[in-house]
């Protein structure tokens, strides 16, 4: 990935601009490897639009706008699905992930 508008942060605070596929895979693996309620998520931000696609250890994904509450959520996200969501989001933004069965608002 060469788009410097894309920024990712792992649950433990490591971050990268224009992350490689390997960096994304490492962050996802780390997220699903063990539970830590204080550090339950990792996220990708599109700096050009301020949209965020956050992944949580509860196997949900969340679309957020400019650090607001979740606009929508997607339950049942496997590591493989996470590695499909993030690159699509990085490449094409919201439109690129719109085909997934998102539900409105945060997960209750």
ZICOR-V102582 format. One record per run of one state. SS is the DSSP state (H for helix, E for strand, L for the rest). FROM is the first residue (numbers start at 0). TO is the last residue. If there is no record, write none. Layout:
ss: (SS:SS)
from: (FROM:FROM)
to: (TO:TO)
This chain:
ss: (L:E:L:E:L:H:L:H:L:E:L:E:L:E:L:E:L:H:L:E:L)
from: (0:5:9:14:17:20:33:36:39:40:46:50:56:59:65:69:74:78:97:102:104)
to: (4:8:13:16:19:32:35:38:39:45:49:55:58:64:68:73:77:96:101:103:107)
